[in-house]
Amino acid sequence: MPLIPIRSGRGVWLEDYDGKRYIDAISSWWVNLWGHAHPHINAAVARQLEQLPHVMFAGFTHEPAAQLAAELTALAPSGLTRCFYADSGSAAIEVAVKMSFHFWQNTGRPRKTRFVTLTNSYHGETLGALAVGNVELYKAIYRPLLMDVISAPAPDNSIESAEAAAAALDRILAEQGEQIAAVILEPLVQCAGNMRMHPPRYLTLVREACDRHGVHLIADEIAVGFGRTGTMFACEQAGITPDFLCLSKGLTAGYLPMSVVLTRAHVYDAFYDEYTKLNAFLHSHSYAGNPLACAAALASLELFRQTDALRANRVLALKLRAAVDAGFADHPQVIDIRQCGTILAVEFARDRASRTPFPWKERRNLRIYRHALERGVLLRPLGNVIYFMPPYVIGDDDIALMVTAAREGLDRAVAD
């Protein structure tokens, strides 16, 4: 398919060079919170541009980075008091994996070198992030380059499944905990893994298991942080604090690439030592803590306060669900509609009763994508799953068009 050159964006709409407009129903891959070219964020970035576009973050610091760290640690689950800046979601995962491994080396537990990941998980596409992911499509060809990890079963969206999966993980940690540095997971939603969802109870049980066996917990909230699941951070719904919280995507509201890893004071202390001991954490990015990105992130956090966005998102979630139910609940080939906050997924199959999927090589999802573009909607179905993750400013008429285009696309995709 030819690439579509986009000329401009405003609110939930993108416009190409022919003047055709598209609702950005996937927040341009989950980064945009407040719509394109939001005047409040535009102004904040413009002010920072006039003052300080960039300075290295080694031996130097600046006000936007310090302020953002202060605000993030105040918002995050209790105990996460230190921030490490990087420049992408994958880089944040690399930081957390390296920092967990290095922590155990510095604290006299050198055998703790392995990581546990969940089936169906995705954490990025740099080599370390690929290794701790579990979607075969992304990692198969690179397997010779990847470290070996331990896979634990991911739960489905039921308490029974959550408890069974947590028990399986606990057995792994009991048997191999002396060799395991950390468990890594995506709280509540495995986004790239076909929007598979699980209840908060699973997170509670995993946190308890990690504590019981002396293993770190890395929470990858790169896609689900900043209100997507109904709370600022998904971990809040389980009342847990991970040892490492990875954030990116919505962090800068779709403006500039940046990520951050939040961790605990005792992890920081394990690296703060005399130079000659060589205990320092050696990881850097040229654009770490970029002032423009920090300014965008601070402006986004200000919008959360000004608009009471989390409460507004609960209303938006109800509207989205009502529209999706009306559009898809009666469809003969829809086998599941699932939701977590403002993330909704519609899974379809060749046969509803047996849940037999369409063969992936038929690319039914591409038919949906193409039809939606014709109707002025940007969707990006994942296999046999249509999902919606729009900016928080989407209006009722836009929701109606988004769902209608998706339903029409599904009808055409399964017609033969």
C-alpha positions, 0 to 999 in steps of 0.5 A: 500500500502507498504511504499516506503523507499527512500535512497537519493534525488538529484535535482528533483529526489528521489531514493529508495533502489532498485535504482528506481527514482521518479520525486518529482512533489509535492516538497514532499508536497510543501516544497522543492524549489530548489531540494533535496540536493542543494549544496548551502544549504547543505554547509550553514547548514554544516557550521552552524552545526560546529558552533551552532546546537541549543540554546534555544530561551528564553533569548538568541538569535543568528546571524542566527535568527536575520539575518533571521528576518531582511531579512524576514521583509525587503521582507514582505509586508510593516508594518510587522516588528516583527517575532515570530518563531515556528516549524511547519505550524500548530504551526504558525497558533496557534501562530497567532490565540492566538496572535490575541485573546490575543491582543484584551484582552490586549487592552480592547476588551475582547468580540473579541474572535471568528474567521472567516474562509472560506469554503473549507479552511485548516490551519493544524491539531493541534486543533486550526488550525483544528478549523479554517479550514473547510475541513470536512475530517480532522476535523469531528471526532475531532469536540467536541474538537474544538472551534466554528468558523464562516464560510464565503463563499470562492470565485471561480476564477472569479472577480464576485465570489470574489466580491460576497464572499467578500460582504458576509464576509462584512455582517458577519463582520458588524453584528458580528464584535464586537465579531470577533478577526480575519479573516483567509484565504489562499491567492490565493490558497486553496491548501489542498482544492483541489487547489481551486483558487481566484483572488487577488481582493478578498484579496483587498476587504477582507482587506478593510472589516477587516479595516472597522470593526476593525478585524485582517486579518491572511494570511496563506501563509504556502504553497503559500509563497516564490515564488509559486504564482509568487511573493515572497508572494501571498499578494503582488499581491493584494497590501495588508498587513495582520496583521499576515503572517504565513510562513513555508514549503518553508521557509527552502526549505524542509530542516528542520521544522520551521515556523514564524509569521510576525506581526505589531509593534503595536501588539508587543507593546500590549504584551511588558509591566511590568511583573506584568501586566501579558500581555506577550504572553506565547507561546514557542517551544523548537526548535524555531529559531533553528540555522540550520533551520535559516541557511537553510532559509538564504541560500534559500533566497540567492538563490532567489537573485542569480538566480533571481528566481521570474523572472525564475519562470514566465518562468517556469509557462509558460512551465508548462502551455503549457505542461499541456494544451497539455496533458489535454486540449482535455481530455473528462473528464477534466473540469478545468485547473487552475494555479497560478504561478508554481501551476497547477491543473487539475480537472476531472469528470465522465461527462464533460458536467454536471461536475458530479464527480466520487464518492470519495469512488472509489478512482480514484486518487489512480489509478493515484498515482500508475501509476505515481509511476510505471512511476517514478513520485511522484504525490499526487492527491487530490480527483478528482484533479491532481496537479503539484507543482514541485521544481523550478529547474525542467527541460523540459524533467522532465516536459514532463515525469511528465505530460505524467505520469499524463495523462496516469494515468488519462486515466487508472483511468477513463477507467471504 
